[in-house]
Amino acid sequence: MIKSRYETDQIRKAAAVLHQGYTEIQGFIKQGVSELEIDGRLAFIARREGHMGILRMRGWNQEMTYAHVAFRRQRSVVTS
């Protein structure tokens, strides 16, 4: 399908939000940081940049959260 100017602008804005998040998170991920802290930081960046926290999937009438970070059984245990 051919995208309208509005759709291409929205795609560009979404890409800018992702780029901002990936740029910021590079300085945060380091040894000793738990998956839970990383997930919280990613959520903070996304919401601060205007993400509503869910994705709507056209055609399937479903919603899902923007990201999933897998945790160990102990949840916020520091990874080695």
MMTF fields as JSON, N, C-alpha, C and O atoms, coordinates in Angstrom:
{
  "mmtfVersion": "1.0.0",
  "mmtfProducer": "UNKNOWN",
  "numBonds": 319,
  "numAtoms": 320,
  "numGroups": 80,
  "numChains": 1,
  "numModels": 1,
  "chainsPerModel": [1],
  "groupsPerChain": [80],
  "chainIdList": ["A"],
  "bondAtomList": [4, 2, 8, 6, 12, 10, 16, 14, 20, 18, 24, 22, 28, 26, 32, 30, 36, 34, 40, 38, 44, 42, 48, 46, 52, 50, 56, 54, 60, 58, 64, 62, 68, 66, 72, 70, 76, 74, 80, 78, 84, 82, 88, 86, 92, 90, 96, 94, 100, 98, 104, 102, 108, 106, 112, 110, 116, 114, 120, 118, 124, 122, 128, 126, 132, 130, 136, 134, 140, 138, 144, 142, 148, 146, 152, 150, 156, 154, 160, 158, 164, 162, 168, 166, 172, 170, 176, 174, 180, 178, 184, 182, 188, 186, 192, 190, 196, 194, 200, 198, 204, 202, 208, 206, 212, 210, 216, 214, 220, 218, 224, 222, 228, 226, 232, 230, 236, 234, 240, 238, 244, 242, 248, 246, 252, 250, 256, 254, 260, 258, 264, 262, 268, 266, 272, 270, 276, 274, 280, 278, 284, 282, 288, 286, 292, 290, 296, 294, 300, 298, 304, 302, 308, 306, 312, 310, 316, 314],
  "bondOrderList": [1, 1, 1, 1, 1, 1, 1, 1, 1, 1, 1, 1, 1, 1, 1, 1, 1, 1, 1, 1, 1, 1, 1, 1, 1, 1, 1, 1, 1, 1, 1, 1, 1, 1, 1, 1, 1, 1, 1, 1, 1, 1, 1, 1, 1, 1, 1, 1, 1, 1, 1, 1, 1, 1, 1, 1, 1, 1, 1, 1, 1, 1, 1, 1, 1, 1, 1, 1, 1, 1, 1, 1, 1, 1, 1, 1, 1, 1, 1],
  "groupList": [{"groupName": "MET", "atomNameList": ["N", "CA", "C", "O"], "elementList": ["N", "C", "C", "O"], "formalChargeList": [0, 0, 0, 0], "bondAtomList": [1, 0, 2, 1, 3, 2], "bondOrderList": [1, 1, 2], "singleLetterCode": "M", "chemCompType": "L-PEPTIDE LINKING"}, {"groupName": "ILE", "atomNameList": ["N", "CA", "C", "O"], "elementList": ["N", "C", "C", "O"], "formalChargeList": [0, 0, 0, 0], "bondAtomList": [1, 0, 2, 1, 3, 2], "bondOrderList": [1, 1, 2], "singleLetterCode": "I", "chemCompType": "L-PEPTIDE LINKING"}, {"groupName": "LYS", "atomNameList": ["N", "CA", "C", "O"], "elementList": ["N", "C", "C", "O"], "formalChargeList": [0, 0, 0, 0], "bondAtomList": [1, 0, 2, 1, 3, 2], "bondOrderList": [1, 1, 2], "singleLetterCode": "K", "chemCompType": "L-PEPTIDE LINKING"}, {"groupName": "SER", "atomNameList": ["N", "CA", "C", "O"], "elementList": ["N", "C", "C", "O"], "formalChargeList": [0, 0, 0, 0], "bondAtomList": [1, 0, 2, 1, 3, 2], "bondOrderList": [1, 1, 2], "singleLetterCode": "S", "chemCompType": "L-PEPTIDE LINKING"}, {"groupName": "ARG", "atomNameList": ["N", "CA", "C", "O"], "elementList": ["N", "C", "C", "O"], "formalChargeList": [0, 0, 0, 0], "bondAtomList": [1, 0, 2, 1, 3, 2], "bondOrderList": [1, 1, 2], "singleLetterCode": "R", "chemCompType": "L-PEPTIDE LINKING"}, {"groupName": "TYR", "atomNameList": ["N", "CA", "C", "O"], "elementList": ["N", "C", "C", "O"], "formalChargeList": [0, 0, 0, 0], "bondAtomList": [1, 0, 2, 1, 3, 2], "bondOrderList": [1, 1, 2], "singleLetterCode": "Y", "chemCompType": "L-PEPTIDE LINKING"}, {"groupName": "GLU", "atomNameList": ["N", "CA", "C", "O"], "elementList": ["N", "C", "C", "O"], "formalChargeList": [0, 0, 0, 0], "bondAtomList": [1, 0, 2, 1, 3, 2], "bondOrderList": [1, 1, 2], "singleLetterCode": "E", "chemCompType": "L-PEPTIDE LINKING"}, {"groupName": "THR", "atomNameList": ["N", "CA", "C", "O"], "elementList": ["N", "C", "C", "O"], "formalChargeList": [0, 0, 0, 0], "bondAtomList": [1, 0, 2, 1, 3, 2], "bondOrderList": [1, 1, 2], "singleLetterCode": "T", "chemCompType": "L-PEPTIDE LINKING"}, {"groupName": "ASP", "atomNameList": ["N", "CA", "C", "O"], "elementList": ["N", "C", "C", "O"], "formalChargeList": [0, 0, 0, 0], "bondAtomList": [1, 0, 2, 1, 3, 2], "bondOrderList": [1, 1, 2], "singleLetterCode": "D", "chemCompType": "L-PEPTIDE LINKING"}, {"groupName": "GLN", "atomNameList": ["N", "CA", "C", "O"], "elementList": ["N", "C", "C", "O"], "formalChargeList": [0, 0, 0, 0], "bondAtomList": [1, 0, 2, 1, 3, 2], "bondOrderList": [1, 1, 2], "singleLetterCode": "Q", "chemCompType": "L-PEPTIDE LINKING"}, {"groupName": "ALA", "atomNameList": ["N", "CA", "C", "O"], "elementList": ["N", "C", "C", "O"], "formalChargeList": [0, 0, 0, 0], "bondAtomList": [1, 0, 2, 1, 3, 2], "bondOrderList": [1, 1, 2], "singleLetterCode": "A", "chemCompType": "L-PEPTIDE LINKING"}, {"groupName": "VAL", "atomNameList": ["N", "CA", "C", "O"], "elementList": ["N", "C", "C", "O"], "formalChargeList": [0, 0, 0, 0], "bondAtomList": [1, 0, 2, 1, 3, 2], "bondOrderList": [1, 1, 2], "singleLetterCode": "V", "chemCompType": "L-PEPTIDE LINKING"}, {"groupName": "LEU", "atomNameList": ["N", "CA", "C", "O"], "elementList": ["N", "C", "C", "O"], "formalChargeList": [0, 0, 0, 0], "bondAtomList": [1, 0, 2, 1, 3, 2], "bondOrderList": [1, 1, 2], "singleLetterCode": "L", "chemCompType": "L-PEPTIDE LINKING"}, {"groupName": "HIS", "atomNameList": ["N", "CA", "C", "O"], "elementList": ["N", "C", "C", "O"], "formalChargeList": [0, 0, 0, 0], "bondAtomList": [1, 0, 2, 1, 3, 2], "bondOrderList": [1, 1, 2], "singleLetterCode": "H", "chemCompType": "L-PEPTIDE LINKING"}, {"groupName": "GLY", "atomNameList": ["N", "CA", "C", "O"], "elementList": ["N", "C", "C", "O"], "formalChargeList": [0, 0, 0, 0], "bondAtomList": [1, 0, 2, 1, 3, 2], "bondOrderList": [1, 1, 2], "singleLetterCode": "G", "chemCompType": "PEPTIDE LINKING"}, {"groupName": "PHE", "atomNameList": ["N", "CA", "C", "O"], "elementList": ["N", "C", "C", "O"], "formalChargeList": [0, 0, 0, 0], "bondAtomList": [1, 0, 2, 1, 3, 2], "bondOrderList": [1, 1, 2], "singleLetterCode": "F", "chemCompType": "L-PEPTIDE LINKING"}, {"groupName": "TRP", "atomNameList": ["N", "CA", "C", "O"], "elementList": ["N", "C", "C", "O"], "formalChargeList": [0, 0, 0, 0], "bondAtomList": [1, 0, 2, 1, 3, 2], "bondOrderList": [1, 1, 2], "singleLetterCode": "W", "chemCompType": "L-PEPTIDE LINKING"}, {"groupName": "ASN", "atomNameList": ["N", "CA", "C", "O"], "elementList": ["N", "C", "C", "O"], "formalChargeList": [0, 0, 0, 0], "bondAtomList": [1, 0, 2, 1, 3, 2], "bondOrderList": [1, 1, 2], "singleLetterCode": "N", "chemCompType": "L-PEPTIDE LINKING"}],
  "groupTypeList": [0, 1, 2, 3, 4, 5, 6, 7, 8, 9, 1, 4, 2, 10, 10, 10, 11, 12, 13, 9, 14, 5, 7, 6, 1, 9, 14, 15, 1, 2, 9, 14, 11, 3, 6, 12, 6, 1, 8, 14, 4, 12, 10, 15, 1, 10, 4, 4, 6, 14, 13, 0, 14, 1, 12, 4, 0, 4, 14, 16, 17, 9, 6, 0, 7, 5, 10, 13, 11, 10, 15, 4, 4, 9, 4, 3, 11, 11, 7, 3],
  "groupIdList": [1, 2, 3, 4, 5, 6, 7, 8, 9, 10, 11, 12, 13, 14, 15, 16, 17, 18, 19, 20, 21, 22, 23, 24, 25, 26, 27, 28, 29, 30, 31, 32, 33, 34, 35, 36, 37, 38, 39, 40, 41, 42, 43, 44, 45, 46, 47, 48, 49, 50, 51, 52, 53, 54, 55, 56, 57, 58, 59, 60, 61, 62, 63, 64, 65, 66, 67, 68, 69, 70, 71, 72, 73, 74, 75, 76, 77, 78, 79, 80],
  "secStructList": [7, 7, 7, 7, 2, 2, 2, 2, 2, 2, 2, 2, 2, 2, 2, 2, 2, 2, 2, 2, 2, 2, 2, 2, 2, 2, 6, 6, 7, 7, 6, 6, 7, 5, 2, 2, 2, 2, 2, 2, 2, 2, 2, 2, 2, 2, 2, 2, 6, 6, 7, 7, 1, 3, 3, 3, 3, 6, 6, 6, 6, 3, 3, 3, 3, 1, 7, 7, 7, 7, 7, 5, 6, 6, 5, 1, 7, 5, 7, 7],
  "xCoordList": [0.826, 0.0, 0.883, 1.915, 0.483, 1.234, 0.927, -0.231, 1.987, 1.848, 1.551, 2.082, 0.701, 0.415, 1.531, 2.369, 1.536, 2.528, 2.391, 3.395, 1.15, 0.915, 1.566, 2.252, 1.345, 1.904, 3.429, 4.054, 4.03, 5.488, 6.037, 7.097, 5.338, 5.762, 5.695, 6.585, 4.655, 4.52, 5.63, 6.157, 5.978, 7.058, 8.378, 9.17, 8.613, 9.837, 9.888, 10.937, 8.765, 8.717, 8.994, 9.718, 8.422, 8.647, 10.119, 10.69, 10.721, 12.141, 13.003, 14.004, 12.629, 13.379, 13.298, 14.287, 12.118, 11.961, 12.84, 13.527, 12.823, 13.659, 15.14, 15.897, 15.538, 16.936, 17.346, 18.425, 16.497, 16.776, 16.933, 17.861, 16.03, 16.103, 17.369, 18.045, 17.7, 18.905, 20.169, 21.131, 20.162, 21.318, 21.507, 22.617, 20.415, 20.496, 20.837, 21.631, 20.25, 20.403, 21.816, 22.238, 22.555, 23.933, 24.786, 25.677, 24.521, 25.272, 24.787, 25.439, 23.668, 23.075, 23.357, 23.498, 23.44, 23.669, 25.14, 26.035, 25.357, 26.722, 26.661, 25.585, 27.785, 27.841, 27.266, 27.553, 26.452, 25.882, 24.489, 23.859, 23.991, 22.646, 21.675, 21.933, 20.572, 19.608, 18.699, 18.566, 18.081, 17.126, 15.96, 15.433, 15.567, 14.457, 14.789, 13.942, 16.008, 16.422, 16.46, 16.048, 16.952, 16.998, 15.592, 15.322, 14.692, 13.308, 12.663, 11.97, 12.887, 12.328, 12.859, 12.109, 14.134, 14.749, 14.208, 13.911, 14.078, 13.517, 12.082, 11.707, 11.287, 9.904, 9.866, 9.058, 10.735, 10.796, 11.118, 10.455, 12.13, 12.529, 11.382, 11.052, 10.782, 9.7, 8.524, 8.002, 8.111, 6.969, 7.314, 6.484, 8.531, 8.964, 8.953, 8.643, 9.294, 9.349, 7.991, 7.886, 6.952, 5.601, 4.955, 3.839, 5.622, 5.013, 3.906, 4.09, 2.776, 1.648, 1.744, 0.912, 2.73, 2.939, 2.35, 2.645, 1.516, 0.952, 1.038, 1.166, 0.966, 0.918, -0.406, -0.826, -1.048, -2.279, -1.94, -1.297, -2.384, -2.082, -3.308, -4.322, -3.199, -4.316, -4.644, -3.746, -5.912, -6.347, -6.568, -7.337, -5.91, -6.092, -6.875, -7.243, -7.131, -7.894, -7.274, -7.978, -5.973, -5.253, -4.32, -3.992, -3.906, -2.925, -1.824, -2.055, -0.63, 0.459, 1.319, 1.265, 2.1, 2.982, 4.124, 4.394, 4.796, 5.817, 7.072, 7.777, 7.366, 8.611, 8.496, 7.697, 9.298, 9.371, 10.836, 11.648, 11.161, 12.506, 12.364, 11.645, 13.046, 12.951, 13.731, 14.858, 13.119, 13.753, 14.096, 13.477, 15.074, 15.359, 14.226, 13.353, 14.259, 13.235, 13.21, 12.145, 14.361, 14.455, 14.096, 14.166, 13.725, 13.349, 14.541, 15.239, 14.806, 15.78, 17.183, 17.902, 17.565, 18.909, 19.912, 19.64, 21.032, 22.061, 22.596, 22.886, 22.722, 23.245, 24.758, 25.409, 25.303, 26.768, 27.357, 28.575],
  "yCoordList": [-1.166, 0.0, 1.246, 1.284, 2.237, 3.49, 4.311, 4.519, 4.766, 5.525, 6.987, 7.566, 7.576, 9.007, 9.788, 9.21, 11.081, 11.93, 11.802, 11.754, 11.746, 11.587, 10.287, 10.287, 9.194, 7.909, 7.923, 7.422, 8.491, 8.534, 9.439, 9.152, 10.526, 11.383, 10.628, 10.771, 9.828, 9.044, 7.992, 7.753, 7.376, 6.393, 7.067, 6.521, 8.25, 8.993, 9.361, 9.245, 9.801, 10.147, 8.92, 9.011, 7.778, 6.542, 6.135, 5.689, 6.285, 5.953, 6.878, 6.437, 8.148, 9.095, 8.711, 8.811, 8.274, 7.83, 6.607, 6.542, 5.641, 4.451, 4.823, 4.311, 5.705, 6.125, 6.784, 6.507, 7.643, 8.307, 7.269, 7.349, 6.305, 5.258, 4.438, 4.205, 3.994, 3.187, 3.975, 3.423, 5.26, 6.101, 6.224, 6.073, 6.498, 6.668, 5.38, 5.389, 4.287, 3.037, 2.484, 1.709, 2.862, 2.392, 2.795, 2.049, 3.959, 4.413, 3.819, 3.983, 3.139, 2.598, 1.115, 0.649, 0.37, -1.068, -1.322, -0.962, -1.938, -2.263, -3.424, -3.794, -3.977, -5.095, -4.669, -3.58, -5.542, -5.293, -4.685, -4.556, -4.309, -3.754, -4.901, -5.755, -4.925, -6.022, -5.783, -4.657, -6.856, -6.761, -5.854, -5.119, -5.909, -5.086, -3.596, -2.797, -3.223, -1.825, -1.379, -0.266, -2.249, -1.929, -1.759, -0.814, -2.672, -2.593, -1.291, -0.628, -0.932, 0.307, 1.526, 2.458, 1.526, 2.656, 2.759, 3.855, 1.609, 1.61, 2.136, 2.92, 1.701, 2.167, 3.67, 4.381, 4.153, 5.579, 6.39, 7.387, 5.96, 6.676, 6.691, 7.736, 5.539, 5.439, 6.34, 7.069, 6.288, 7.111, 8.595, 9.418, 8.937, 10.337, 10.888, 12.059, 10.029, 10.449, 10.392, 10.694, 10.007, 10.056, 8.74, 8.727, 7.621, 6.315, 6.047, 6.289, 5.557, 5.345, 4.042, 3.797, 3.217, 2.018, 0.743, -0.346, 0.861, -0.326, -0.162, 0.951, -1.276, -1.273, -1.875, -2.912, -1.233, -1.782, -2.41, -1.793, -3.653, -4.382, -4.362, -4.998, -3.629, -3.502, -4.859, -5.603, -5.168, -6.391, -7.544, -8.457, -7.519, -8.604, -8.147, -8.964, -6.845, -6.299, -6.704, -7.132, -6.566, -6.936, -5.804, -4.928, -5.838, -4.901, -5.679, -6.781, -5.1, -5.702, -4.579, -3.448, -4.887, -3.875, -3.631, -4.456, -2.506, -2.086, -2.941, -3.037, -3.564, -4.33, -5.351, -5.203, -6.368, -7.377, -7.621, -7.841, -7.58, -7.93, -9.177, -9.174, -10.242, -11.503, -11.414, -10.921, -11.891, -11.876, -13.29, -14.261, -13.379, -14.667, -14.991, -14.164, -16.181, -16.6, -15.697, -15.457, -15.2, -14.359, -12.898, -12.066, -12.581, -11.254, -10.305, -10.346, -9.471, -8.395, -8.766, -7.917, -10.0, -10.438, -9.904, -9.93, -9.435, -8.912, -10.048, -11.136, -9.783, -10.804, -10.842, -9.842, -12.002, -12.111, -12.23, -12.331],
  "zCoordList": [0.0, 0.0, 0.0, 0.67, -0.736, -0.804, 0.442, 0.803, 1.081, 2.325, 2.038, 1.09, 2.861, 2.766, 3.451, 4.144, 3.256, 3.925, 5.45, 6.161, 5.947, 7.39, 7.896, 8.918, 7.177, 7.6, 7.596, 8.53, 6.557, 6.518, 7.614, 8.171, 7.936, 9.054, 10.374, 11.212, 10.571, 11.798, 11.901, 12.987, 10.794, 10.779, 11.137, 11.905, 10.583, 10.909, 12.393, 13.028, 12.939, 14.367, 15.236, 16.228, 14.867, 15.625, 15.555, 16.55, 14.397, 14.246, 15.105, 15.669, 15.21, 16.038, 17.521, 18.246, 17.963, 19.349, 19.607, 20.627, 18.69, 18.845, 18.88, 19.704, 17.992, 17.951, 19.269, 19.792, 19.801, 21.08, 22.19, 22.995, 22.226, 23.247, 23.141, 24.143, 21.931, 21.75, 22.076, 22.609, 21.755, 22.06, 23.567, 24.077, 24.275, 25.729, 26.459, 27.399, 26.037, 26.782, 26.669, 27.526, 25.636, 25.496, 26.692, 27.098, 27.252, 28.413, 29.718, 30.75, 29.695, 30.914, 31.098, 32.229, 30.007, 30.097, 30.418, 29.653, 31.545, 31.959, 32.939, 33.41, 33.234, 34.164, 35.509, 36.006, 36.089, 37.397, 37.368, 38.417, 36.198, 36.079, 35.823, 34.974, 36.543, 36.378, 35.171, 34.691, 34.693, 33.597, 33.988, 33.154, 35.239, 35.711, 35.612, 35.213, 35.97, 35.85, 34.385, 34.057, 33.519, 32.091, 31.543, 30.802, 31.904, 31.451, 31.917, 31.145, 33.161, 33.696, 32.975, 32.685, 32.685, 31.979, 30.556, 30.082, 29.865, 28.518, 28.507, 27.635, 29.479, 29.579, 29.83, 29.233, 30.708, 31.006, 29.749, 29.461, 29.009, 27.798, 26.795, 26.235, 26.575, 25.592, 25.967, 25.123, 27.225, 27.648, 27.613, 27.228, 28.011, 27.985, 26.561, 26.338, 25.605, 24.214, 23.523, 22.334, 24.26, 23.712, 23.366, 22.847, 23.638, 23.351, 24.36, 25.553, 23.911, 24.817, 25.613, 26.485, 25.331, 26.127, 25.568, 26.061, 24.536, 23.893, 22.38, 21.87, 21.677, 20.22, 19.788, 20.303, 18.859, 18.294, 16.955, 16.105, 16.782, 15.551, 14.652, 14.942, 13.571, 12.641, 12.023, 11.628, 11.946, 11.299, 12.256, 11.955, 13.401, 14.361, 15.585, 16.429, 15.685, 16.801, 18.145, 19.059, 18.248, 19.457, 19.868, 19.068, 21.111, 21.611, 22.322, 22.819, 22.367, 23.114, 23.68, 23.198, 24.688, 25.235, 24.275, 23.402, 24.431, 23.482, 23.518, 22.514, 24.654, 24.76, 25.879, 26.804, 25.774, 26.822, 27.139, 26.24, 28.392, 28.83, 29.682, 30.681, 29.29, 30.017, 31.328, 31.364, 32.382, 33.691, 34.118, 33.683, 34.958, 35.58, 36.547, 36.808, 37.058, 37.999, 39.231, 39.8, 39.644, 40.824, 40.538, 41.443, 39.341, 38.868, 38.763, 37.751, 39.734, 39.549, 40.029, 40.556, 39.853, 40.223, 39.198, 37.998, 39.647, 38.761, 37.897, 38.393, 36.595, 35.689, 35.748, 36.052, 35.456, 35.498, 34.116, 33.971]
}
